[in-house]
Amino acid sequence: MSSVGPGNATMMVTEFIMLGFGDLKKLGPFLFLVLGIVYLATISGNLLLVVLVSTQQGLQTPMYFFLANLSCLEVCYTSNIAPRMLMDLLRENKVISMVGCIIQLYFFGALGSTECYLLAVMSYDRYLAVCRPLHYPTLMHGMMCVGLVIGSWVSGFTVAAAFQAAMVSSLTFCGDNEIDHFFCDLEPLQKLSCSDPHLVSLVCMSLTVLVTLAPFGLTLASYWRILSTVLHIPSMTGRQKAFSTCSSHLVVVTLFYGTLILVYAVPLAGQVPALNKTFSLLYTVVTPMFNPLIYSLKNKNVKEALRK
């Protein structure tokens, strides 16, 4: 902290203390081992998918190109949170500077927003593959795929995330500097602010809703059209074949948005720190580990490429 004001009466916070899983301090080494294995599995599984898509000719299609980008995103997403969280489990000094905290918050928001856009792009790709199969090669060509991916990354890293980080930077912290979380999230930071956080909260919430609901709506619309098309296929075999092309992506979308809703839309989660941390752990560390497993276990092409 730094002192300002007459007589040094006000202490301005320049760094924060991450409480993390302080109530489970005795289990620190055990949690480090378990979560460390999960993190290594996440990195290994997602990078393996990237290598498979890059090297196997049978996976050189738009669907797997988007999947490789999702895997790269998951590596960045979990690496923004997990390494520091793992170190904090074993050390007493859990201090993070304000700048470091805001940087972590920015990348957390940017990567989360990018995932929303990328999942929407993948759902649109599946819609074209199932509902407009004859036009699919023409519509989803190489330049279109690259453009959609670049658009997802650029959109995620620009307006919403940058504006959110800037708004949080405008807050004044002059009292308690203990963050009751294992990473710098928006709500714990707002609780520590000694300035009026209502405007920041309103702006950030509006941006979050815009960034989340727009791609989520596109995803729902795509799957509604897919479901409608599949139900009109006369043969059961045809229905199963059509739906199998997007079932893995649907599971991933459900896991991602389901955990987000548990953390940010369920009132009880925000009021109970332990519950909030548990749900946050699911979508920041655990869920990214399942994505490559879901795609590899349910996809014959990936399993065949893995055997090769």
C-alpha positions in Angstrom: 0.0 0.0 0.0 1.0 3.6 -0.5 0.0 6.6 1.7 -1.8 9.6 0.4 -3.7 12.5 1.9 -3.1 14.7 5.0 -1.3 12.8 7.8 -1.2 9.7 5.7 -4.7 8.9 6.8 -5.7 7.0 3.6 -3.8 4.0 2.5 -4.0 3.3 -1.3 -3.8 -0.3 -2.3 -1.2 -1.1 -4.8 -1.2 -4.9 -4.4 -3.6 -7.6 -3.4 -3.4 -10.8 -1.4 -5.1 -13.9 -2.9 -6.8 -15.9 -0.2 -7.4 -18.7 -2.7 -8.4 -21.9 -0.9 -7.3 -20.6 2.5 -9.9 -22.6 4.3 -8.3 -25.8 2.9 -4.8 -24.8 3.8 -3.8 -28.2 5.2 -4.9 -29.8 1.9 -2.6 -27.5 -0.1 -0.1 -30.2 -1.3 -2.9 -32.6 -2.1 -4.8 -30.0 -4.1 -1.6 -29.0 -5.8 -1.0 -32.6 -6.9 -4.6 -33.1 -8.2 -5.0 -29.8 -9.9 -1.4 -30.0 -11.3 -2.3 -33.3 -12.9 -5.5 -31.8 -14.3 -3.6 -28.9 -15.7 -0.9 -31.1 -17.3 -3.7 -33.3 -18.8 -5.4 -30.2 -20.2 -2.2 -28.8 -21.8 -1.2 -32.3 -23.2 -4.7 -33.2 -24.5 -5.3 -29.9 -26.2 -1.8 -29.6 -27.8 -2.2 -33.2 -29.0 -5.3 -32.2 -30.8 -3.6 -29.3 -32.4 -0.7 -31.6 -33.6 -3.2 -34.1 -35.0 -5.2 -31.5 -36.9 -2.0 -30.0 -38.2 -0.3 -33.2 -39.4 -3.1 -35.6 -40.4 -4.5 -35.2 -43.9 -7.9 -36.7 -42.9 -8.4 -33.8 -40.4 -7.8 -31.0 -42.8 -11.4 -29.8 -42.8 -13.1 -26.6 -41.4 -14.6 -28.5 -38.4 -11.2 -29.6 -37.2 -9.6 -26.3 -38.1 -12.0 -24.7 -35.7 -11.4 -27.4 -33.1 -7.6 -26.8 -33.2 -8.2 -23.1 -32.6 -10.5 -24.0 -29.7 -7.8 -26.2 -28.2 -5.2 -23.4 -28.5 -7.7 -21.1 -26.8 -8.2 -23.6 -24.0 -4.4 -23.8 -23.4 -4.2 -20.0 -23.1 -7.4 -19.8 -21.0 -6.4 -22.3 -18.3 -2.7 -21.1 -18.4 -3.9 -17.6 -17.4 -5.3 -19.0 -14.2 -3.8 -22.4 -13.2 0.0 -21.8 -12.9 -0.4 -19.0 -10.3 -3.2 -20.8 -8.5 -0.9 -23.9 -8.2 2.0 -21.8 -6.8 -0.3 -20.1 -4.3 -1.3 -23.5 -3.0 2.2 -24.1 -1.7 3.4 -20.6 -0.7 2.6 -18.2 2.1 3.2 -15.0 0.2 0.2 -14.9 -2.2 0.7 -11.2 -3.2 -0.2 -10.0 -6.7 0.3 -6.4 -7.9 -2.7 -4.3 -9.0 -1.2 -4.2 -12.6 -0.8 -8.0 -12.6 -4.3 -8.5 -11.3 -5.8 -6.2 -14.0 -3.8 -8.0 -16.7 -5.1 -11.4 -15.5 -8.6 -10.0 -15.5 -8.2 -8.7 -19.0 -7.0 -12.0 -20.4 -9.7 -13.9 -18.5 -12.4 -11.7 -20.1 -10.7 -11.6 -23.5 -10.2 -15.4 -23.8 -13.7 -16.1 -22.4 -15.2 -13.8 -24.9 -13.2 -15.4 -27.7 -14.5 -18.8 -26.7 -18.1 -17.6 -26.9 -17.5 -16.3 -30.4 -15.6 -19.4 -31.5 -18.3 -21.8 -30.2 -20.8 -19.8 -32.1 -18.7 -20.0 -35.3 -18.4 -23.8 -34.7 -22.2 -24.1 -34.3 -22.7 -22.2 -37.6 -20.3 -24.5 -39.3 -22.3 -27.5 -38.1 -25.5 -25.8 -39.2 -24.1 -25.4 -42.8 -22.8 -29.0 -42.8 -26.2 -30.5 -41.7 -28.7 -28.1 -43.2 -27.0 -27.0 -46.4 -24.6 -29.9 -47.2 -24.5 -29.2 -51.0 -23.5 -25.6 -50.5 -21.1 -26.3 -47.5 -17.8 -26.6 -49.5 -18.6 -23.3 -51.3 -19.7 -21.4 -48.2 -17.1 -22.7 -45.7 -14.0 -22.3 -47.8 -10.5 -21.7 -46.5 -10.6 -17.9 -46.5 -14.0 -17.9 -44.8 -12.6 -20.2 -42.0 -9.6 -18.1 -41.4 -11.7 -14.9 -41.4 -14.1 -16.3 -38.9 -11.3 -17.4 -36.6 -9.5 -14.1 -36.8 -12.8 -12.3 -36.2 -13.4 -14.3 -33.1 -10.0 -13.6 -31.6 -10.0 -9.9 -32.5 -13.5 -9.4 -31.2 -12.7 -11.2 -27.9 -9.5 -9.1 -27.3 -10.8 -5.7 -28.2 -13.8 -3.8 -27.1 -15.5 -5.7 -24.3 -12.4 -7.1 -22.4 -10.3 -3.9 -22.9 -13.2 -1.7 -21.7 -13.8 -3.9 -18.7 -10.2 -3.8 -17.7 -10.1 0.0 -18.1 -13.2 0.5 -16.0 -11.8 -1.7 -13.2 -8.5 0.3 -13.4 -10.6 3.5 -12.7 -11.7 2.1 -9.3 -10.0 3.2 -6.1 -8.8 0.6 -3.6 -8.0 2.1 -0.2 -9.1 -0.4 2.4 -9.0 -4.2 2.5 -6.7 -5.8 -0.1 -7.6 -9.5 0.4 -9.3 -11.1 -2.6 -11.4 -14.1 -1.5 -10.8 -16.0 -4.7 -8.0 -17.9 -6.5 -7.8 -15.4 -9.4 -8.7 -11.8 -10.1 -12.4 -11.9 -11.1 -14.6 -8.8 -11.4 -16.9 -9.3 -8.5 -14.3 -9.8 -5.8 -12.4 -6.7 -7.0 -15.6 -4.6 -6.9 -16.2 -5.7 -3.3 -12.8 -4.3 -2.3 -13.3 -0.9 -4.0 -13.8 2.1 -1.8 -15.2 4.2 -4.7 -18.7 3.8 -6.0 -18.6 0.6 -8.2 -22.2 0.9 -9.5 -21.4 2.6 -12.8 -18.5 0.1 -13.4 -20.7 -2.8 -12.5 -23.5 -1.6 -14.8 -21.1 -1.0 -17.8 -19.2 -4.3 -17.3 -22.4 -6.3 -16.8 -23.9 -4.8 -20.0 -20.8 -5.6 -22.0 -20.7 -9.1 -20.5 -24.3 -9.7 -21.5 -23.7 -8.4 -25.0 -20.6 -10.5 -25.5 -22.2 -13.6 -24.0 -25.8 -13.5 -25.2 -25.1 -12.6 -28.9 -23.0 -15.6 -29.7 -25.1 -17.8 -27.3 -28.2 -16.7 -29.3 -26.5 -17.6 -32.6 -25.5 -21.0 -31.1 -29.0 -21.7 -30.0 -30.4 -20.6 -33.4 -28.0 -22.9 -35.2 -28.9 -25.9 -33.1 -32.6 -25.2 -33.4 -32.3 -25.3 -37.2 -30.1 -28.5 -36.9 -32.7 -30.2 -34.7 -35.5 -29.2 -37.1 -33.6 -30.6 -40.1 -32.6 -33.8 -38.3 -36.2 -34.5 -37.2 -37.3 -34.3 -40.8 -34.9 -37.0 -42.0 -37.0 -40.1 -42.6 -34.5 -42.8 -41.6 -33.2 -43.4 -38.0 -29.8 -44.1 -39.4 -29.8 -40.8 -41.3 -30.8 -38.9 -38.1 -28.1 -40.5 -36.1 -25.4 -39.8 -38.7 -26.5 -36.2 -39.1 -26.6 -35.5 -35.4 -23.4 -37.3 -34.6 -21.5 -34.6 -36.6 -22.4 -32.0 -34.0 -23.0 -34.0 -30.8 -19.5 -33.4 -29.4 -19.7 -29.7 -30.0 -23.1 -29.6 -28.3 -21.7 -31.3 -25.2 -18.8 -28.7 -25.1 -21.2 -25.8 -25.5 -23.4 -27.2 -22.7 -20.4 -27.6 -20.3 -19.1 -24.1 -21.1 -22.3 -22.1 -20.8 -23.6 -24.4 -18.0 -20.7 -23.6 -15.7 -20.9 -19.9 -16.6 -24.5 -19.8 -15.6 -23.8 -21.5 -12.3 -21.1 -18.9 -11.4 -22.6 -15.7 -12.7 -26.4 -16.2 -13.0 -27.2 -18.2 -9.9 -27.5 -15.8 -6.9 -26.4 -18.4 -4.3 -23.0 -18.9 -6.0 -22.1 -15.3 -5.7 -23.2 -15.2 -2.0 -21.2 -18.3 -0.9 -17.5 -17.8 -1.7 -16.7 -21.6 -1.4 -19.4 -22.4 -3.9 -18.3 -19.7 -6.3 -14.7 -21.0 -6.1 -15.8 -24.5 -6.8 -17.9 -23.6 -9.9 -15.1 -21.2 -11.1 -12.6 -24.1 -10.8 -14.9 -26.1 -13.1 -14.8 -23.8 -16.0 -11.3 -22.4 -15.7 -9.4 -25.7 -15.1 -11.6 -28.8 -15.3 -13.8 -28.1 -18.3 -10.9 -27.3 -20.7 -9.5 -30.8 -19.9 -12.7 -32.5 -21.0 -12.9 -30.9 -24.4 -10.2 -32.9 -26.2 -11.6 -36.1 -24.5 -15.1 -35.4 -25.7 -14.0 -34.8 -29.3 -11.6 -37.8 -29.3 -13.9 -40.3 -27.7 -16.9 -39.5 -29.9 -15.1 -39.0 -33.2 -13.9 -41.8 -35.4 -11.7 -39.6 -37.5 -9.8 -38.2 -34.4 -9.4 -41.8 -33.0 -8.1 -43.0 -36.3 -5.6 -40.1 -36.6 -4.5 -40.8 -33.0 -3.8 -44.4 -33.8 -1.7 -43.4 -36.9 
